[in-house]
Amino acid sequence: MADKPQRSKGGRPTRYRPEFCDTVVELGKIGKSKAQMAAHFDVSRQTIDNWAEVNPEFLEALNRAMVHCQAWWEDQGQLGLTLQGFNAAVWRKSVEARFRDDYTERRETHVTVSHEDALEQLE
């Protein structure tokens, strides 16, 4: 007797399969983004997120895949440091876009307002 297809929250059968966990990790190891992973499965990025929300093992695999993906990109940057013709600006833009938490420069701006100025603004 064949297993019944899993159903998503909306009642439709899901295309998710447990073996996708191994696949996303392997895709991460070669630097693929979440969008590229979704394209591999021919689903939307939202579907990938939905699978992660409903399947804890897929969430763990996806998180590991993203660590591998970042490591792949960082390895490319390290290798590029010794290669003539390496376009560091393109690499930097790529990692800033892909890994905003770790690679986006943050500038803090502090504004000092005197007590008198603050009271004047309230009036």
DSSP file with accessible surface (Angstrom, degrees, kcal/mol):
  #  RESIDUE AA STRUCTURE BP1 BP2  ACC     N-H-->O    O-->H-N    N-H-->O    O-->H-N    TCO  KAPPA ALPHA  PHI   PSI    X-CA   Y-CA   Z-CA
    1    1 A M              0   0  235      0, 0.0     2,-0.1     0, 0.0     0, 0.0   0.000 360.0 360.0 360.0 127.0    0.0    0.0    0.0
    2    2 A A        -     0   0   91      1,-0.1     2,-0.1     0, 0.0     0, 0.0  -0.432 360.0-104.5 -76.4 148.6    1.5    3.4   -1.1
    3    3 A D        -     0   0  157     -2,-0.1    -1,-0.1     1,-0.1     3,-0.1  -0.436  36.4-113.5 -68.4 143.8    1.9    6.2    1.4
    4    4 A K        -     0   0  188     -2,-0.1    -1,-0.1     1,-0.1     3,-0.1  -0.550  38.9 -99.8 -74.0 144.7   -0.6    9.0    1.0
    5    5 A P        -     0   0   70      0, 0.0    -1,-0.1     0, 0.0    10,-0.1  -0.352  41.9-106.5 -63.3 143.8    0.9   12.3   -0.1
    6    6 A Q        -     0   0   83      8,-0.3     8,-2.3    10,-0.2     2,-0.4  -0.385  34.0-135.4 -65.7 150.2    1.5   14.8    2.7
    7    7 A R  B     -A   13   0A 166      6,-0.3     2,-0.1    -3,-0.1     5,-0.1  -0.886   8.4-138.7-111.2 142.2   -0.9   17.7    2.8
    8    8 A S    >   -     0   0   56      4,-3.2     3,-2.1    -2,-0.4     6,-0.0  -0.308  41.7 -87.5 -84.1 179.0    0.0   21.3    3.3
    9    9 A K  T 3  S+     0   0  162      1,-0.3    -1,-0.1     2,-0.1    -2,-0.0   0.838 128.7  56.8 -57.0 -35.1   -2.0   23.7    5.5
   10   10 A G  T 3  S-     0   0   74      2,-0.1    -1,-0.3     1,-0.1    -3,-0.0   0.498 119.4-109.3 -77.9  -2.7   -4.2   24.6    2.5
   11   11 A G  S <  S+     0   0   36     -3,-2.1    -2,-0.1     1,-0.3    -1,-0.1   0.324  79.6 124.4  94.8 -11.9   -5.1   20.9    2.0
   12   12 A R  S    S-     0   0  195      1,-0.1    -4,-3.2    -5,-0.1    -1,-0.3  -0.577  72.3 -99.8 -78.9 147.4   -3.2   20.4   -1.2
   13   13 A P  B     -A    7   0A  67      0, 0.0    -6,-0.3     0, 0.0     2,-0.3  -0.396  40.4-130.5 -63.0 139.7   -0.6   17.7   -1.4
   14   14 A T        -     0   0   22     -8,-2.3    -8,-0.3     2,-0.1     0, 0.0  -0.670   5.3-142.4 -91.5 151.1    2.9   19.0   -0.8
   15   15 A R        +     0   0  133     -2,-0.3    -1,-0.1   -10,-0.1    -8,-0.0   0.480  63.7 123.5 -85.4  -5.1    5.8   18.3   -3.1
   16   16 A Y        -     0   0    0    -10,-0.1   -10,-0.2     2,-0.0    -2,-0.1  -0.304  37.7-178.0 -61.4 137.9    8.1   18.1   -0.1
   17   17 A R    >   -     0   0   93      1,-0.1     3,-2.5    -2,-0.0     4,-0.3  -0.994  35.9-122.1-134.1 142.7   10.1   14.9    0.5
   18   18 A P  T >  S+     0   0   75      0, 0.0     3,-1.8     0, 0.0     4,-0.4   0.816 109.5  67.2 -55.0 -29.8   12.5   14.2    3.4
   19   19 A E  T 3> S+     0   0  112      1,-0.3     4,-1.5     2,-0.2     3,-0.4   0.680  80.7  79.0 -68.6 -11.4   15.3   13.6    0.9
   20   20 A F  H <> S+     0   0   34     -3,-2.5     4,-2.8     1,-0.2    -1,-0.3   0.777  80.4  69.6 -64.0 -24.7   15.2   17.3    0.1
   21   21 A C  H <> S+     0   0   17     -3,-1.8     4,-1.8    -4,-0.3    -1,-0.2   0.948 101.4  43.1 -57.6 -49.3   17.1   17.9    3.3
   22   22 A D  H  > S+     0   0  114     -3,-0.4     4,-2.2    -4,-0.4    -1,-0.2   0.893 112.8  54.6 -63.9 -37.7   20.2   16.3    1.8
   23   23 A T  H  X S+     0   0   42     -4,-1.5     4,-2.4     1,-0.2    -2,-0.2   0.928 106.7  48.3 -65.2 -45.7   19.7   18.1   -1.5
   24   24 A V  H  X S+     0   0    0     -4,-2.8     4,-2.5     1,-0.2    -1,-0.2   0.903 110.7  52.1 -65.0 -36.5   19.5   21.6    0.1
   25   25 A V  H  X S+     0   0    4     -4,-1.8     4,-2.1    -5,-0.2    -1,-0.2   0.942 110.6  48.0 -63.0 -43.9   22.7   21.0    2.1
   26   26 A E  H  X S+     0   0  106     -4,-2.2     4,-0.6     1,-0.2    -2,-0.2   0.895 111.1  50.7 -64.1 -38.8   24.5   19.9   -1.1
   27   27 A L  H ><>S+     0   0   21     -4,-2.4     5,-2.2     1,-0.2     3,-1.0   0.905 108.8  52.1 -65.0 -39.7   23.2   23.0   -2.9
   28   28 A G  H ><5S+     0   0    0     -4,-2.5     3,-2.1     1,-0.2    44,-0.3   0.890 101.0  61.8 -62.0 -37.3   24.5   25.2   -0.1
   29   29 A K  H 3<5S+     0   0   93     -4,-2.1    -1,-0.2     1,-0.3    -2,-0.2   0.708 104.8  47.9 -64.7 -18.6   27.9   23.5   -0.3
   30   30 A I  T <<5S-     0   0   92     -3,-1.0    -1,-0.3    -4,-0.6    -2,-0.2   0.114 124.7-100.9-109.6  21.1   28.2   24.9   -3.8
   31   31 A G  T < 5 +     0   0    4     -3,-2.1    -3,-0.2     1,-0.2     2,-0.2   0.611  64.0 160.1  80.8  15.7   27.1   28.4   -2.9
   32   32 A K      < -     0   0   73     -5,-2.2    -1,-0.2    -6,-0.1    37,-0.1  -0.453  32.8-131.8 -76.5 141.5   23.5   28.3   -4.1
   33   33 A S     >  -     0   0   25     -2,-0.2     4,-2.3     1,-0.1     5,-0.2  -0.298  28.9-100.7 -80.3 172.2   21.1   30.8   -2.7
   34   34 A K  H  > S+     0   0   51      1,-0.2     4,-2.6     2,-0.2     5,-0.2   0.892 125.6  53.8 -62.2 -36.3   17.7   30.1   -1.4
   35   35 A A  H  > S+     0   0   42      1,-0.2     4,-2.5     2,-0.2    -1,-0.2   0.909 108.5  48.5 -64.6 -40.4   16.2   31.3   -4.7
   36   36 A Q  H  > S+     0   0   73      2,-0.2     4,-2.1     1,-0.2    -1,-0.2   0.868 110.2  52.1 -68.1 -34.5   18.5   28.8   -6.6
   37   37 A M  H  X S+     0   0    0     -4,-2.3     4,-1.6     2,-0.2    -2,-0.2   0.930 109.9  48.7 -64.8 -44.3   17.4   26.1   -4.2
   38   38 A A  H  X>S+     0   0    3     -4,-2.6     5,-2.3     1,-0.2     4,-0.6   0.927 110.4  51.5 -61.0 -42.7   13.8   26.8   -4.9
   39   39 A A  H ><5S+     0   0   71     -4,-2.5     3,-1.0     1,-0.2    -1,-0.2   0.891 103.6  58.6 -61.9 -37.9   14.5   26.8   -8.6
   40   40 A H  H 3<5S+     0   0  110     -4,-2.1    -1,-0.2     1,-0.3    -2,-0.2   0.893 113.4  38.0 -57.7 -40.1   16.1   23.4   -8.3
   41   41 A F  H 3<5S-     0   0   14     -4,-1.6    -1,-0.3    -3,-0.3    -2,-0.2   0.441 112.5-122.1 -88.9  -2.5   12.9   22.0   -6.8
   42   42 A D  T <<5S+     0   0  126     -3,-1.0     2,-0.3    -4,-0.6    -3,-0.2   0.922  74.1 115.1  58.3  47.0   10.8   24.1   -9.3
   43   43 A V  S   <S-     0   0   27     -5,-2.3    -1,-0.2    -6,-0.1    -2,-0.1  -0.866  70.0 -92.9-133.3 171.2    8.9   25.8   -6.4
   44   44 A S     >  -     0   0   61     -2,-0.3     4,-1.6     1,-0.1     3,-0.2  -0.391  33.7-112.4 -81.0 163.3    8.7   29.4   -5.1
   45   45 A R  H  > S+     0   0  137      1,-0.2     4,-2.2     2,-0.2     5,-0.2   0.865 119.8  59.3 -61.2 -35.1   10.9   30.8   -2.4
   46   46 A Q  H  > S+     0   0  111      1,-0.2     4,-2.7     2,-0.2    -1,-0.2   0.891 101.2  54.1 -61.8 -37.4    7.8   31.0   -0.2
   47   47 A T  H  > S+     0   0   38      2,-0.2     4,-2.9     1,-0.2    -1,-0.2   0.925 106.2  51.7 -63.1 -41.7    7.3   27.2   -0.6
   48   48 A I  H  X S+     0   0    0     -4,-1.6     4,-2.1     1,-0.2    -2,-0.2   0.935 112.1  46.8 -58.6 -45.3   10.9   26.6    0.6
   49   49 A D  H  X S+     0   0   53     -4,-2.2     4,-2.1     1,-0.2    -2,-0.2   0.896 111.3  51.6 -63.9 -39.5   10.0   28.8    3.7
   50   50 A N  H  X S+     0   0   67     -4,-2.7     4,-2.1     2,-0.2     5,-0.2   0.913 108.3  50.9 -63.7 -43.4    6.7   26.9    4.2
   51   51 A W  H  X S+     0   0   11     -4,-2.9     4,-2.3     1,-0.2     8,-0.3   0.912 110.8  49.6 -59.5 -40.8    8.5   23.6    4.1
   52   52 A A  H  < S+     0   0    7     -4,-2.1     7,-0.4    -5,-0.2    -1,-0.2   0.874 110.1  51.0 -66.8 -35.2   11.0   24.8    6.7
   53   53 A E  H  < S+     0   0  130     -4,-2.1    -1,-0.2     1,-0.2    -2,-0.2   0.882 119.2  35.2 -68.8 -36.9    8.1   26.1    8.9
   54   54 A V  H  < S+     0   0   84     -4,-2.1    -2,-0.2     1,-0.2    -1,-0.2   0.748 117.1  52.3 -91.6 -24.9    6.3   22.7    8.8
   55   55 A N    >X  -     0   0   19     -4,-2.3     4,-2.2    -5,-0.2     3,-0.9  -0.877  60.9-167.4-120.7  99.0    9.2   20.3    8.7
   56   56 A P  H 3> S+     0   0   96      0, 0.0     4,-2.3     0, 0.0     5,-0.2   0.845  90.5  56.0 -55.3 -34.4   11.8   20.8   11.5
   57   57 A E  H 3> S+     0   0   88      1,-0.2     4,-2.0     2,-0.2     5,-0.1   0.871 108.5  47.7 -68.4 -32.1   14.3   18.5    9.8
   58   58 A F  H <> S+     0   0    0     -3,-0.9     4,-3.1    -7,-0.2     5,-0.2   0.899 108.8  53.9 -74.3 -38.2   14.1   20.7    6.7
   59   59 A L  H  X S+     0   0   76     -4,-2.2     4,-2.6    -7,-0.4    -2,-0.2   0.939 110.5  47.1 -58.2 -46.3   14.5   23.9    8.7
   60   60 A E  H  X S+     0   0  105     -4,-2.3     4,-2.4     1,-0.2    -2,-0.2   0.928 113.7  47.8 -61.6 -44.4   17.7   22.4   10.2
   61   61 A A  H  X S+     0   0    1     -4,-2.0     4,-2.7     2,-0.2    -2,-0.2   0.913 111.8  49.9 -64.2 -41.1   18.9   21.3    6.8
   62   62 A L  H  X S+     0   0    6     -4,-3.1     4,-2.3     2,-0.2    -2,-0.2   0.911 110.2  50.1 -65.5 -41.5   18.2   24.7    5.3
   63   63 A N  H  X S+     0   0   83     -4,-2.6     4,-1.7    -5,-0.2    -2,-0.2   0.924 112.8  46.7 -62.5 -42.7   20.0   26.5    8.1
   64   64 A R  H  X S+     0   0  109     -4,-2.4     4,-2.5     1,-0.2    -2,-0.2   0.907 109.7  54.8 -64.5 -40.3   23.0   24.3    7.6
   65   65 A A  H  X S+     0   0    0     -4,-2.7     4,-2.7     1,-0.2    -2,-0.2   0.909 106.3  50.9 -60.1 -40.4   22.8   24.8    3.8
   66   66 A M  H  X S+     0   0   53     -4,-2.3     4,-2.4     2,-0.2    -1,-0.2   0.861 108.6  51.6 -69.5 -31.8   22.9   28.6    4.3
   67   67 A V  H  X S+     0   0  103     -4,-1.7     4,-2.5     2,-0.2    -1,-0.2   0.940 112.2  46.5 -65.9 -45.0   26.0   28.2    6.5
   68   68 A H  H  X S+     0   0   64     -4,-2.5     4,-2.5     2,-0.2    -2,-0.2   0.897 110.5  53.9 -62.5 -40.2   27.7   26.1    3.8
   69   69 A C  H  X S+     0   0    1     -4,-2.7     4,-2.2     2,-0.2    -2,-0.2   0.943 110.1  45.7 -60.4 -48.1   26.6   28.7    1.2
   70   70 A Q  H  X S+     0   0   37     -4,-2.4     4,-2.7     1,-0.2     5,-0.2   0.922 111.7  52.5 -63.1 -40.8   28.2   31.6    3.1
   71   71 A A  H  X S+     0   0   37     -4,-2.5     4,-2.7     1,-0.2    -1,-0.2   0.904 107.5  52.7 -61.1 -40.4   31.4   29.5    3.6
   72   72 A W  H  X S+     0   0   80     -4,-2.5     4,-2.1   -44,-0.3    -1,-0.2   0.944 111.3  45.7 -60.0 -47.6   31.5   28.8   -0.1
   73   73 A W  H  X S+     0   0   38     -4,-2.2     4,-1.8     1,-0.2    -2,-0.2   0.895 112.7  50.2 -64.3 -39.6   31.3   32.5   -0.9
   74   74 A E  H  X S+     0   0   65     -4,-2.7     4,-2.4     1,-0.2    -1,-0.2   0.902 108.3  53.3 -66.2 -37.8   33.9   33.3    1.8
   75   75 A D  H  X S+     0   0   78     -4,-2.7     4,-2.9     1,-0.2     5,-0.2   0.904 106.1  53.6 -61.1 -40.5   36.2   30.6    0.3
   76   76 A Q  H  X S+     0   0   65     -4,-2.1     4,-2.3     1,-0.2    -1,-0.2   0.899 108.9  49.2 -62.1 -39.1   35.9   32.3   -3.1
   77   77 A G  H  X S+     0   0    8     -4,-1.8     4,-1.2     2,-0.2    -2,-0.2   0.920 111.4  48.5 -65.7 -42.8   37.0   35.6   -1.6
   78   78 A Q  H >< S+     0   0  130     -4,-2.4     3,-0.5     1,-0.2     4,-0.4   0.930 113.6  46.4 -62.8 -45.7   40.0   34.0    0.1
   79   79 A L  H >< S+     0   0  101     -4,-2.9     3,-1.4     1,-0.2     4,-0.3   0.897 108.0  58.0 -62.7 -38.5   41.0   32.3   -3.0
   80   80 A G  H >< S+     0   0    3     -4,-2.3     3,-1.4     1,-0.3     6,-0.3   0.766  88.1  74.2 -65.0 -26.6   40.5   35.4   -5.0
   81   81 A L  T << S+     0   0  143     -4,-1.2    -1,-0.3    -3,-0.5    -2,-0.2   0.792 103.9  39.6 -58.0 -26.6   43.0   37.3   -2.8
   82   82 A T  T <  S+     0   0  123     -3,-1.4     2,-0.5    -4,-0.4    -1,-0.3   0.410  99.2  92.7-103.7   1.7   45.8   35.5   -4.6
   83   83 A L  S X  S-     0   0  110     -3,-1.4     3,-1.4    -4,-0.3     2,-0.2  -0.842  73.4-127.9-103.2 131.3   44.4   35.5   -8.1
   84   84 A Q  T 3  S+     0   0  201     -2,-0.5     3,-0.1     1,-0.2    -2,-0.1  -0.507  96.6  25.8 -70.3 137.7   45.2   38.2  -10.6
   85   85 A G  T 3  S+     0   0   77      1,-0.3    -1,-0.2    -2,-0.2     2,-0.2   0.454  80.5 152.1  89.2  -0.8   42.1   39.7  -12.1
   86   86 A F    <   -     0   0   67     -3,-1.4     2,-1.3    -6,-0.3    -1,-0.3  -0.461  43.4-138.0 -63.6 130.1   39.9   38.8   -9.1
   87   87 A N     >  +     0   0   93     -2,-0.2     4,-2.2     1,-0.2     3,-0.2  -0.706  26.6 176.3 -95.1  88.7   37.1   41.4   -8.9
   88   88 A A  H  > S+     0   0   54     -2,-1.3     4,-3.0     1,-0.2     5,-0.2   0.831  76.4  58.8 -62.8 -33.4   36.9   42.1   -5.2
   89   89 A A  H  > S+     0   0   67      2,-0.2     4,-2.4     1,-0.2    -1,-0.2   0.916 107.9  45.0 -64.9 -42.0   34.2   44.8   -5.7
   90   90 A V  H  > S+     0   0   81     -3,-0.2     4,-2.3     2,-0.2    -2,-0.2   0.925 114.0  49.8 -67.3 -42.7   31.8   42.3   -7.3
   91   91 A W  H  X S+     0   0   54     -4,-2.2     4,-2.6     1,-0.2     5,-0.3   0.947 111.3  49.5 -59.4 -46.4   32.6   39.7   -4.7
   92   92 A R  H  X S+     0   0  115     -4,-3.0     4,-2.6     1,-0.2     5,-0.2   0.923 110.8  48.7 -60.4 -46.8   32.0   42.3   -1.9
   93   93 A K  H  X S+     0   0  146     -4,-2.4     4,-2.0     1,-0.2    -1,-0.2   0.901 111.1  52.4 -59.4 -39.7   28.7   43.4   -3.4
   94   94 A S  H  X S+     0   0   33     -4,-2.3     4,-2.4     2,-0.2    -2,-0.2   0.938 112.6  42.0 -63.2 -48.2   27.6   39.7   -3.7
   95   95 A V  H  X S+     0   0    0     -4,-2.6     4,-2.9     1,-0.2     8,-0.2   0.873 112.1  55.2 -71.7 -32.6   28.3   38.9   -0.1
   96   96 A E  H  < S+     0   0   38     -4,-2.6    -1,-0.2    -5,-0.3    -2,-0.2   0.903 113.5  42.2 -62.8 -39.0   26.8   42.1    1.2
   97   97 A A  H  < S+     0   0   58     -4,-2.0     3,-0.4    -5,-0.2    -2,-0.2   0.889 121.5  39.8 -74.0 -38.9   23.6   41.3   -0.7
   98   98 A R  H  < S+     0   0   86     -4,-2.4    -2,-0.2     1,-0.2     2,-0.2   0.839 127.3  29.5 -80.4 -34.7   23.5   37.6    0.3
   99   99 A F    >X  +     0   0   18     -4,-2.9     4,-2.1    -5,-0.2     3,-1.0  -0.513  67.7 162.3-129.1  62.6   24.7   37.9    3.9
  100  100 A R  H 3> S+     0   0  162     -3,-0.4     4,-1.8     1,-0.3    -1,-0.1   0.836  71.1  58.6 -54.7 -41.5   23.5   41.3    5.1
  101  101 A D  H 34 S+     0   0  132      1,-0.2    -1,-0.3     2,-0.2    -5,-0.1   0.863 118.2  30.6 -60.9 -34.2   23.9   40.5    8.8
  102  102 A D  H <4 S+     0   0  103     -3,-1.0    -1,-0.2    -7,-0.2    -2,-0.2   0.700 129.7  32.3 -97.4 -21.5   27.6   39.8    8.5
  103  103 A Y  H  < S+     0   0   67     -4,-2.1     2,-0.5    -8,-0.2    -3,-0.2   0.447  84.3 102.9-122.9  -0.1   28.7   42.0    5.6
  104  104 A T     <  -     0   0   55     -4,-1.8     2,-0.2    -5,-0.3    -7,-0.0  -0.757  69.1-127.0 -88.9 127.2   26.6   45.2    5.6
  105  105 A E        -     0   0  116     -2,-0.5     2,-0.5     1,-0.0    -2,-0.1  -0.505  24.2-155.1 -69.5 138.3   28.5   48.2    6.9
  106  106 A R        -     0   0  162     -2,-0.2     2,-0.5     2,-0.0    -1,-0.0  -0.950   7.1-163.9-117.9 135.0   26.6   49.9    9.6
  107  107 A R        -     0   0  211     -2,-0.5     2,-0.4     2,-0.0    -2,-0.0  -0.977  10.0-148.5-118.0 128.1   27.0   53.5   10.5
  108  108 A E        -     0   0  158     -2,-0.5     2,-0.5     2,-0.0    -2,-0.0  -0.793   8.2-162.4 -96.3 136.2   25.7   54.8   13.8
  109  109 A T        -     0   0  122     -2,-0.4     2,-0.5     2,-0.0    -2,-0.0  -0.979   2.8-162.9-118.2 126.0   24.5   58.4   14.0
  110  110 A H        -     0   0  150     -2,-0.5     2,-0.5     2,-0.0    -2,-0.0  -0.934   1.4-163.7-110.6 130.8   24.1   60.0   17.4
  111  111 A V        -     0   0  121     -2,-0.5     2,-0.5     2,-0.0    -2,-0.0  -0.959   3.5-158.9-114.8 127.7   22.0   63.1   17.8
  112  112 A T        -     0   0  135     -2,-0.5     2,-0.4     0, 0.0    -2,-0.0  -0.925   9.1-174.2-108.9 127.3   22.4   65.2   20.9
  113  113 A V        -     0   0   83     -2,-0.5     2,-0.0     4,-0.0    -2,-0.0  -0.981  21.6-127.8-121.8 130.3   19.6   67.5   21.8
  114  114 A S     >  -     0   0   46     -2,-0.4     4,-2.3     1,-0.1     5,-0.2  -0.338  25.1-112.8 -71.9 160.0   19.8   70.0   24.6
  115  115 A H  H  > S+     0   0  132      1,-0.2     4,-2.3     2,-0.2     5,-0.2   0.906 118.7  51.6 -58.4 -41.5   17.1   70.0   27.2
  116  116 A E  H  > S+     0   0  128      1,-0.2     4,-2.4     2,-0.2    -1,-0.2   0.908 108.9  49.7 -64.6 -42.3   16.1   73.5   26.1
  117  117 A D  H  > S+     0   0   79      2,-0.2     4,-2.0     1,-0.2    -1,-0.2   0.902 110.2  51.3 -63.8 -38.3   15.8   72.4   22.4
  118  118 A A  H  X S+     0   0   42     -4,-2.3     4,-1.3     2,-0.2    -2,-0.2   0.923 111.2  46.6 -65.6 -42.7   13.7   69.4   23.4
  119  119 A L  H  X S+     0   0   81     -4,-2.3     4,-1.0     1,-0.2     3,-0.3   0.908 110.3  54.0 -64.9 -39.2   11.3   71.6   25.4
  120  120 A E  H  < S+     0   0  134     -4,-2.4     3,-0.5     1,-0.2    -1,-0.2   0.888 105.9  53.1 -63.1 -36.2   11.1   74.1   22.6
  121  121 A Q  H  < S+     0   0  166     -4,-2.0    -1,-0.2     1,-0.2    -2,-0.2   0.811 105.2  55.2 -68.5 -30.1   10.1   71.3   20.2
  122  122 A L  H  <        0   0  146     -4,-1.3    -1,-0.2    -3,-0.3    -2,-0.2   0.744 360.0 360.0 -75.0 -23.8    7.3   70.2   22.5
  123  123 A E     <        0   0  193     -4,-1.0    -3,-0.0    -3,-0.5    -4,-0.0  -0.212 360.0 360.0 -78.0 360.0    5.7   73.7   22.5
